[in-house]
Amino acid sequence: MNKAERISSRERVARRRAALRARGLRPKQFWLPDVASPEFIAQASADARAIAASEDSAEAQAFINSVIDDVWSDLER
């Protein structure tokens, strides 16, 4: 590829997005918790301790396990 044929990364991204839009897709931005942050880890630990200490902990754990099983089975398809 010579210099005249090279395209900038901006143009490459624009072409890719145009192709995706032509397929009926649109861009979407998601903001998710940073699961590596100390604050998230502390809150998740506190939540887990609260669930474990509750009198409904077995029922709560069964629910969590069923959700996990559903998610994993969907990912395996």
TAZI-V252296 format. One record per pair of residues at least 6 apart in sequence whose ideal C-beta (glycine too) atoms are under 6 Angstrom apart, sorted by the first residue. I is the first residue (numbers start at 1). J is the second residue. Records with the same first field share a line. If there is no record, write none. Layout:
I->J / J
This chain:
33->40
51->57 / 60
